[in-house]
Amino acid sequence: QVQLVESGGGLVQPGGSLRLSCAASGSIFSINDMSWYRQAPGKQRDWVATITSGDLTIYADAVKGRFTISRDNTKTTVYLQMNSLKPEDTAGYYCRVVASGRVYWGQGTQVTVSS
């Protein structure tokens, strides 16, 4: 089992920045890919970015060049640095981890971009 706790969301003005964190605990030795997804009210949950077990990073076109995914040396905490935020980035952001063939989700953290 893997437990995930996200933090770092909040209210920010357009053009601002936020950094989200997702800390994993439990069976952390089995973690492979770590990803961020987001879900706006009334919409489906969309993939945002992934960092693979080999530290390859992949981004959705909507955030490419503005968001950066990374993780710490222990590979148990994944970050999402979000720059040049836009109102359309407003959503609940969810951490997703694959470990031993199973998928785990965090509880989500709200990001609101508004003036």
Phi, psi and omega in degrees: 000143177234131175253140183235134177231118179265155175204168174107355179288172179163192179259130181219150178282155175306137184090351182277185183227152171215154173236121177266148176233150176220113182259129180259145175217167183101231183279061188288343180291343185259006184290134174248253182287147175232135186221163170241139173235166175217153181218117175273157180304130178077006182238166179284162177282127183247145175288140180247308184197156178222143167240124185275174179298335177266013177069021170284136180248140182224142184228149170290149182302326185294340184240355183301131181090347180244326182252148177227125176261141179205172174211164184281174186295334179279351181059033176244351177234128178246143183241155171227105176275120184244116179245164178049048185294145181240157177305327180288354173277354180298124183182169165277132181252131187237135174272138178229132182231139173255126181216125180051040176079002180248154181253133179236143179239146170276178184276347177096153175222135187275133173241124179236122180250111185201148175266000000 
